[in-house]
């Protein structure tokens, strides 16, 4: 800064600062008569309404007394003086607080004795407390909500009168008289559904957990859009309306808009032969998802992936919902993986899932698994084996949406017991028995929270572990890629224990579309195993990046650009996936 600039700055400060100081107006408050109430209450009231007339300010001061339960107040004087001192405004308030009014009794009219006692129980804790209108109204609102959820949607409560008296000690008391009309008890006699050109009515009714003749519950009705949204069959679901027809029947009306529930996602490529001795081969993946087959809620999926000429994966799934119109789902699946020249692994099985509530389910799992080595066992640590897998799973799903939740949690815990039989006369060194036991544990947790409008924090934690007598590569879990640790190749890591977490900060674009930044952390462990001469191996890796999730006609498309720890932006990986599974 030059000398001339410095002089100019000093001159500006000397010239403008005194004018700025002199232009400020000082408010001076003189409040007289406060005993139990704070003077600050009235200072804030005067300040917030200073632009209004004196009569209006006095009115607001009186409202402050009433809100605090002081009904015997008196305002002796209120004045505003602007001429006493320059650039100052003097506010003067003289008042008499009086004593607070206490609640003595709450009397309920127009109810049977049992109902009256139940209603009065909500007000018991108020007896002897200061009579504050907002607290009374809040308690009445709670009672109406309970009545709405107990079959009385048209119930009403009115404060019939408030009678003020004085105790022997001159303190003021109030008796509150309530008039309550519960109206007739109402039920769900009929359900009328519109907008479902494909989905059967019974599918919607079962999913919403509606039963004919059940008592009206406002809470249950407000949950219906969330429950139906979890099916992934509908584009929009309006809040149901309830009415009573001329015959006195309670009718629940549902209006929905369906969406495409089938998706096809795939890339097919051909790798030509590199020499006259080699053969070309196909590579790529195909993912076909068919939800709500024929409008019945059934679902099927086919997934095929060819990684190279020797590695291939195939998976088939089928869902039969609500067996015999009971809250049981039947899931059947087949999985096969051919791992280069090492082995072929097949799993066929399924589970029966009991839908205990709208958010909680439990499953019984049974599977048949086989592993066939591609070369002789004497030259391969992978065992030719078959196993029977049985297990249990518990799920809790309190998310408000499947694809783009704004709040809620998701928890799933799975345990499997695997009894593996080795199909060979010659056992590997260190294996004394051809029957091996394994225990598989899987844990999944998701947390979703809206920090600001259209900004959601999503946190996921996943863990898998197998504990057994002997490990080979076919027993391990795989880690890396689109659905676990982004920034790394698909299934780049494996181990008998894997743990990964996904942290995303989402910027919502619409109901099911959003931009996101993410940070993934993944850990794998291969335990020491003397039987197959395996040393302990472990590593912790991380990846980060950004992406977008879009709701398209084909399903939810997720594309992200991820960088592994220690790599540059130019060496990142693009992860692409279509989420439309069941």
C-alpha positions in Angstrom: 0.0 0.0 0.0 1.4 3.4 -1.0 1.7 6.4 1.3 -1.1 8.2 -0.6 -3.4 5.2 -0.3 -2.7 5.0 3.5 -3.6 8.7 3.9 -6.8 8.2 2.0 -7.8 5.2 4.1 -7.2 7.1 7.4 -9.2 10.1 6.1 -12.1 7.9 5.2 -12.2 6.3 8.6 -12.0 9.6 10.4 -14.8 11.1 8.2 -17.3 8.2 8.0 -16.9 6.4 11.3 -18.2 9.2 13.6 -21.2 9.6 11.2 -21.8 5.9 11.4 -21.6 5.9 15.2 -23.8 9.0 15.5 -26.5 7.4 13.3 -27.1 4.5 15.6 -30.2 4.7 17.8 -30.1 3.4 21.3 -33.1 1.8 22.9 -33.5 2.2 26.7 -36.1 0.1 28.5 -37.5 0.8 32.0 -39.7 -2.1 33.1 -41.2 -1.9 36.6 -43.3 -4.5 38.4 -41.7 -7.8 37.4 -41.4 -10.4 40.2 -41.8 -13.9 38.8 -41.6 -13.1 35.1 -38.3 -11.9 33.5 -38.1 -8.3 32.3 -36.4 -9.7 29.1 -39.8 -11.2 28.0 -41.3 -7.7 27.8 -38.2 -6.1 26.3 -38.2 -8.6 23.5 -42.0 -8.1 23.0 -41.6 -4.3 22.8 -38.6 -4.6 20.5 -40.3 -7.0 18.1 -43.4 -4.8 17.8 -41.7 -1.4 18.0 -43.1 -0.4 14.6 -46.7 -0.8 15.8 -48.9 1.6 17.7 -48.9 1.9 21.5 -52.3 0.2 21.8 -51.1 -2.8 19.7 -47.9 -3.1 21.7 -50.0 -3.1 24.9 -52.1 -5.9 23.4 -49.1 -8.0 22.7 -47.8 -7.4 26.2 -51.1 -8.7 27.5 -50.7 -11.8 25.3 -47.4 -12.5 26.9 -49.0 -12.6 30.3 -51.7 -15.0 29.2 -49.2 -17.3 27.5 -47.4 -17.6 30.8 -50.6 -18.2 32.8 -50.9 -14.8 34.5 -54.5 -13.7 34.0 -54.7 -11.1 36.8 -52.1 -8.7 35.3 -52.5 -5.0 35.0 -50.7 -2.6 32.7 -50.5 0.7 34.6 -48.6 2.7 32.0 -46.7 2.3 28.8 -45.0 5.2 27.1 -42.4 6.0 24.5 -40.1 9.0 24.8 -37.9 10.1 21.8 -37.2 13.7 23.0 -35.2 13.1 26.2 -31.8 12.3 24.8 -30.6 12.6 21.2 -30.5 9.4 19.2 -32.2 7.4 22.1 -35.7 6.0 22.5 -37.0 5.4 26.0 -39.6 2.8 26.6 -41.3 2.8 30.0 -43.6 0.0 31.2 -45.3 -0.1 34.6 -47.2 -3.3 35.4 -48.7 -5.5 38.1 -48.1 -9.2 37.4 -50.6 -10.6 39.8 -50.4 -14.2 40.6 -50.4 -17.1 38.2 -53.6 -19.1 37.7 -53.4 -22.8 38.6 -55.5 -25.7 37.2 -57.8 -27.2 39.9 -60.0 -29.6 37.9 -60.7 -30.8 34.4 -64.4 -31.9 33.9 -65.4 -33.9 30.9 -69.0 -33.9 29.6 -70.9 -36.2 27.2 -69.0 -39.4 27.8 -69.6 -42.7 29.4 -67.9 -43.1 32.8 -65.1 -45.4 31.5 -64.4 -43.1 28.6 -64.4 -40.1 30.9 -61.9 -41.7 33.3 -59.6 -42.5 30.3 -59.7 -39.0 29.0 -59.2 -37.5 32.5 -56.0 -39.6 32.9 -54.4 -37.5 30.2 -54.9 -34.4 32.3 -54.0 -35.7 35.7 -50.4 -34.4 35.6 -51.8 -30.9 34.8 -53.7 -30.5 38.1 -51.9 -28.0 40.3 -49.9 -26.7 37.4 -50.0 -23.2 35.9 -52.9 -22.8 33.5 -51.1 -22.3 30.1 -53.4 -22.4 27.1 -50.8 -24.0 24.7 -50.2 -26.9 27.0 -54.0 -27.6 27.3 -54.4 -27.4 23.5 -51.4 -29.8 23.0 -52.9 -32.3 25.4 -56.3 -32.1 23.5 -54.5 -32.7 20.2 -52.9 -35.8 21.7 -56.3 -37.1 22.8 -57.7 -36.5 19.3 -54.8 -38.4 17.7 -55.4 -41.4 20.0 -59.1 -41.4 19.2 -58.3 -41.2 15.5 -56.1 -44.2 15.8 -58.8 -46.1 17.8 -61.7 -46.0 15.3 -63.0 -42.4 15.9 -61.8 -40.3 12.9 -64.6 -37.6 13.4 -64.1 -37.1 17.1 -64.1 -33.5 18.4 -63.1 -31.8 21.7 -64.1 -28.3 22.6 -63.3 -26.2 25.6 -66.8 -25.5 26.8 -65.9 -23.1 29.5 -63.2 -22.1 32.0 -64.4 -21.0 35.4 -62.0 -18.9 37.5 -62.1 -18.8 41.3 -59.9 -17.9 44.2 -58.4 -20.2 46.9 -58.3 -19.3 50.5 -54.7 -17.9 50.0 -56.1 -15.6 47.3 -54.4 -17.6 44.5 -56.4 -17.9 41.3 -57.6 -21.3 40.2 -59.4 -22.5 37.1 -61.9 -25.3 36.4 -61.8 -26.5 32.8 -65.0 -27.9 31.2 -64.5 -30.0 28.1 -67.2 -31.2 25.7 -66.2 -34.3 23.8 -68.1 -36.0 20.9 -66.5 -39.2 19.8 -69.0 -39.8 17.1 -69.7 -43.4 15.9 -66.9 -45.9 15.8 -65.7 -46.4 12.2 -64.2 -49.3 10.3 -62.7 -50.1 6.9 -65.6 -51.8 5.3 -64.4 -51.3 1.7 -61.2 -50.5 -0.2 -61.6 -48.7 -3.5 -58.4 -48.6 -5.6 -57.9 -46.6 -8.8 -55.0 -46.2 -11.2 -53.8 -49.9 -11.0 -54.2 -51.0 -14.6 -51.8 -53.9 -14.0 -51.4 -54.7 -10.3 -54.2 -56.8 -8.8 -56.2 -55.3 -6.0 -55.3 -58.1 -3.6 -51.6 -57.4 -4.0 -52.1 -53.8 -2.9 -54.4 -54.8 0.0 -51.9 -57.5 1.2 -48.9 -55.2 1.0 -50.8 -52.4 2.8 -51.8 -54.9 5.5 -55.4 -54.0 5.2 -58.2 -56.3 6.5 -61.9 -55.8 6.0 -63.6 -54.6 9.1 -60.5 -53.3 10.9 -60.9 -50.2 13.0 -60.0 -46.9 11.4 -56.5 -45.7 12.3 -55.1 -42.5 10.9 -51.6 -43.6 11.7 -52.1 -46.8 9.7 -53.5 -44.9 6.8 -50.6 -42.5 6.7 -48.2 -45.5 6.5 -49.9 -47.0 3.4 -47.9 -44.9 0.8 -44.6 -45.9 2.5 -45.5 -49.6 2.5 -46.7 -49.6 -1.1 -43.6 -47.6 -2.2 -41.4 -50.4 -0.9 -42.8 -52.8 -3.6 -41.2 -50.7 -6.3 -44.3 -51.1 -8.4 -45.6 -47.6 -8.3 -44.5 -44.1 -9.5 -46.7 -42.1 -7.1 -49.1 -43.0 -4.3 -51.4 -40.3 -2.9 -52.4 -40.3 0.8 -55.6 -42.4 1.0 -58.9 -40.7 1.8 -61.7 -42.0 4.0 -65.4 -41.4 3.7 -68.7 -42.8 4.9 -71.4 -43.6 2.3 -75.1 -43.3 2.7 -75.3 -46.9 4.0 -72.9 -46.0 6.8 -70.0 -48.0 5.4 -66.4 -46.8 5.8 -64.7 -46.6 2.5 -60.9 -46.2 2.0 -60.0 -44.8 -1.4 -56.5 -45.3 -2.8 -55.2 -43.6 -5.9 -51.9 -44.8 -7.4 -49.8 -44.5 -10.5 -47.9 -47.5 -11.8 -44.5 -47.5 -13.4 -42.4 -49.9 -15.5 -41.3 -52.8 -13.3 -39.2 -54.7 -15.9 -35.7 -53.9 -16.8 -32.9 -55.1 -19.1 -29.4 -54.1 -18.5 -26.5 -55.5 -20.5 -23.3 -55.2 -22.5 -22.1 -57.9 -24.8 -18.6 -57.8 -26.4 -16.5 -60.2 -28.5 -12.8 -60.6 -27.9 -11.2 -62.0 -31.1 -8.5 -64.6 -31.1 -4.9 -63.3 -30.7 -3.4 -66.3 -32.6 -4.3 -69.2 -34.8 -4.2 -71.5 -31.7 -6.7 -69.4 -29.7 -10.4 -69.0 -30.1 -12.4 -65.8 -29.7 -14.9 -65.5 -26.9 -17.9 -63.4 -25.6 -17.6 -61.1 -22.7 -20.0 -58.8 -20.9 -23.0 -59.1 -18.6 -26.8 -59.3 -18.9 -29.2 -58.4 -16.0 -32.9 -59.0 -16.6 -35.3 -58.1 -13.8 -39.0 -58.8 -14.0 -41.0 -57.4 -11.1 -44.8 -57.7 -10.5 -45.2 -60.5 -13.0 -48.8 -60.4 -14.5 -49.7 -58.0 -11.7 -49.4 -60.6 -9.0 -46.4 -59.3 -7.2 -44.3 -62.2 -8.3 -40.7 -61.4 -9.4 -37.9 -63.1 -11.4 -34.4 -62.1 -12.3 -31.6 -63.4 -14.5 -28.0 -62.3 -14.2 -25.2 -63.5 -16.4 -21.6 -62.2 -16.4 -18.7 -63.4 -18.6 -15.4 -61.8 -17.2 -13.1 -63.7 -19.5 -12.9 -66.9 -21.5 -12.6 -69.0 -18.3 -14.6 -67.0 -15.7 -18.4 -66.9 -15.8 -21.2 -66.3 -13.4 -24.9 -67.1 -13.6 -27.7 -66.3 -11.1 -31.5 -67.0 -11.3 -34.0 -65.8 -8.7 -37.7 -66.2 -8.2 -40.1 -64.7 -5.6 -43.6 -66.0 -4.7 -45.1 -63.4 -2.4 -47.8 -63.9 0.3 -48.2 -67.7 0.1 -51.9 -68.7 0.4 -52.6 -65.0 1.2 -50.6 -65.3 4.4 -47.6 -63.1 5.3 -45.0 -65.5 4.0 -42.7 -65.0 1.0 -41.0 -67.8 -0.8 -37.6 -67.0 -2.4 -35.9 -69.6 -4.7 -32.4 -69.0 -6.2 -29.7 -70.7 -8.3 -26.1 -69.5 -8.4 -23.2 -70.8 -10.4 -19.7 -69.4 -10.7 -17.0 -70.9 -12.9 -13.7 -69.5 -11.6 -11.0 -69.6 -14.5 -9.4 -73.1 -14.4 -9.8 -73.5 -10.6 -13.4 -74.7 -9.8 -17.1 -74.5 -10.5 -19.4 -73.6 -7.6 -23.1 -74.1 -7.6 -25.7 -73.1 -5.0 -29.4 -74.1 -5.2 -31.8 -73.2 -2.4 -34.1 -70.6 -1.0 -35.8 -69.2 2.0 -39.2 -68.7 3.5 -39.6 -65.2 4.9 -42.2 -64.4 7.6 -43.4 -60.8 7.4 -43.9 -60.3 11.1 -44.8 -56.6 10.7 -44.6 -53.9 8.0 -41.0 -53.4 8.9 -39.7 -56.6 10.5 -39.2 -60.0 8.9 -37.5 -63.3 9.7 -36.4 -66.0 7.3 -35.4 -69.7 7.4 -32.7 -70.6 4.8 -31.9 -73.9 3.2 -29.4 -74.5 0.4 -27.5 -77.2 -1.4 -24.0 -76.3 -2.4 -21.3 -78.1 -4.4 -17.8 -77.2 -5.4 -16.1 -79.1 -8.3 -12.4 -78.5 -8.8 -11.2 -78.2 -12.4 -8.1 -80.2 -11.8 -7.2 -83.2 -9.7 -7.3 -82.6 -5.9 -3.7 -83.8 -5.4 -2.6 -80.7 -7.4 -5.2 -78.3 -6.1 -6.1 -77.0 -2.6 -9.8 -76.7 -3.6 -11.8 -79.6 -2.4 -14.4 -81.5 -4.4 -17.3 -81.2 -1.9 -21.0 -80.9 -1.3 -22.6 -79.2 1.6 -26.0 -78.6 3.1 -26.5 -75.0 4.3 -29.2 -74.0 6.9 -29.6 -70.6 8.5 -31.7 -67.8 9.8 -32.0 -64.2 8.8 -33.6 -61.2 10.6 -34.4 -57.9 8.8 -35.6 -54.5 10.0 -36.4 -52.0 7.4 -37.6 -48.5 8.6 -36.5 -46.6 5.4 -39.1 -44.3 3.9 -38.1 -45.3 0.4 -36.2 -48.2 -1.1 -34.2 -46.4 -3.8 -33.7 -43.0 -2.4 -34.5 -42.9 1.4 -34.5 -39.6 3.1 -34.7 -41.0 6.6 -34.7 -44.3 8.5 -32.5 -47.3 9.1 -32.0 -50.7 7.6 -30.6 -53.7 9.4 -30.1 -57.3 8.3 -28.3 -60.2 10.1 -27.7 -63.6 8.6 -26.3 -66.8 10.1 -25.6 -70.0 8.1 -24.4 -73.4 9.3 -22.6 -75.3 6.5 -21.9 -79.0 6.8 -19.4 -79.8 4.0 -18.6 -83.3 2.9 -15.4 -84.0 0.9 -16.1 -86.2 -2.1 -12.7 -87.8 -2.3 -10.9 -90.9 -0.9 -7.7 -88.9 -0.5 -7.8 -86.0 1.9 -5.4 -83.0 1.9 -2.7 -83.0 4.5 -4.0 -81.9 7.9 -7.6 -82.9 7.2 -8.5 -85.9 9.3 -12.3 -86.0 8.6 -14.2 -85.8 5.4 -17.0 -83.8 7.2 -16.1 -80.1 7.8 -18.2 -77.5 9.6 -18.5 -73.8 8.8 -20.3 -70.9 10.3 -21.1 -67.9 8.1 -22.1 -64.5 9.6 -23.3 -61.6 7.6 -24.3 -58.1 8.8 -25.7 -55.1 7.0 -26.6 -51.7 8.4 -27.9 -48.6 6.7 -28.6 -45.1 8.2 -30.2 -42.3 6.4 -30.8 -38.7 7.6 -31.9 -35.5 6.0 -29.4 -32.8 7.2 -30.9 -29.9 5.1 -33.6 -29.6 2.5 -32.8 -32.1 -0.3 -29.5 -33.1 1.2 -29.3 -36.5 2.7 -26.5 -38.3 4.6 -26.3 -42.0 3.8 -24.1 -44.4 5.8 -23.8 -48.1 5.1 -21.8 -50.7 7.1 -21.4 -54.4 5.8 -19.5 -57.3 7.3 -19.1 -61.0 6.3 -17.1 -63.8 7.9 -16.8 -67.5 7.6 -15.3 -69.6 10.4 -14.4 -73.2 9.6 -11.9 -76.0 9.7 -10.3 -75.5 6.3 -10.4 -72.7 3.8 -10.0 -72.7 0.1 -10.7 -69.9 -2.4 -14.3 -71.1 -3.0 -15.2 -70.5 0.7 -14.1 -66.8 0.6 -16.2 -63.7 0.2 -15.3 -61.2 -2.6 -14.8 -57.5 -2.2 -14.4 -54.6 -4.7 -16.4 -52.9 -7.4 -19.7 -51.2 -7.9 -21.6 -52.6 -5.0 -18.9 -52.6 -2.3 -15.6 -50.9 -2.6 -15.6 -48.4 -5.5 -12.4 -47.4 -7.1 -11.3 -51.0 -7.5 -12.0 -53.8 -10.0 -15.0 -56.1 -9.5 -14.1 -58.8 -6.9 -10.5 -57.6 -6.7 -10.1 -58.8 -3.1 -11.2 -61.9 -1.3 -11.0 -63.3 2.2 -12.7 -65.3 4.9 -13.5 -61.9 6.6 -14.5 -58.7 4.7 -15.8 -55.5 6.1 -16.7 -52.3 4.1 -18.4 -49.1 4.7 -20.0 -46.6 2.3 -20.4 -43.0 3.1 -22.5 -40.8 0.7 -23.6 -37.2 0.8 -26.6 -36.9 -1.6 -28.1 -33.9 -3.3 -31.6 -34.8 -4.3 -32.8 -33.9 -7.8 -36.2 -35.5 -7.6 -38.0 -38.3 -5.7 -35.6 -41.0 -6.8 -32.7 -39.2 -8.5 -29.7 -37.5 -6.8 -26.1 -36.5 -7.2 -23.7 -37.8 -4.6 -20.1 -37.8 -3.4 -18.8 -40.8 -1.6 -16.0 -42.3 0.5 -15.7 -46.1 0.8 -13.5 -48.0 3.2 -12.9 -51.8 2.8 -10.9 -54.4 4.8 -10.2 -58.1 4.0 -8.6 -60.9 5.9 -7.3 -64.3 5.0 -6.6 -66.2 8.2 -3.6 -68.4 8.7 -4.5 -72.0 7.8 -1.8 -74.7 8.4 -3.9 -77.3 6.6 -3.4 -75.7 3.2 -0.2 -73.8 4.1 -1.8 -70.3 4.0 -0.3 -67.4 5.7 -2.3 -64.5 7.2 -3.0 -61.7 4.8 -5.0 -58.5 5.3 -5.3 -55.0 4.0 -7.3 -51.9 4.4 -8.2 -49.9 1.2 -10.3 -46.8 0.5 -11.9 -45.2 -2.5 -13.6 -41.9 -3.2 -15.4 -40.0 -5.9 -18.7 -38.7 -7.1 -21.7 -40.0 -9.1 -25.3 -39.7 -10.1 -28.3 -42.0 -9.5 -31.1 -41.5 -12.1 -34.7 -42.8 -12.2 -35.0 -43.9 -15.8 -37.6 -46.0 -17.7 -35.3 -49.0 -17.4 -34.9 -48.6 -13.6 -32.5 -46.8 -11.3 -29.2 -46.1 -13.1 -26.1 -45.4 -11.0 -22.9 -44.1 -12.5 -19.9 -43.1 -10.5 -16.3 -42.1 -11.1 -14.1 -43.5 -8.3 -10.4 -43.3 -7.5 -8.6 -45.7 -5.3 -6.4 -44.5 -2.5 -3.1 -43.1 -3.8 -4.2 -42.9 -7.4 -4.6 -39.8 -9.6 -7.9 -38.5 -11.1 -6.8 -39.8 -14.6 -6.5 -43.4 -13.2 -10.0 -43.6 -11.8 -12.6 -46.2 -12.6 -16.2 -45.8 -14.0 -18.7 -47.9 -12.2 -22.1 -48.5 -13.9 -25.1 -50.4 -12.6 -28.8 -50.6 -12.9 -30.8 -51.1 -9.7 -34.1 -52.8 -10.3 -33.8 -56.0 -8.3 -36.0 -57.7 -5.7 
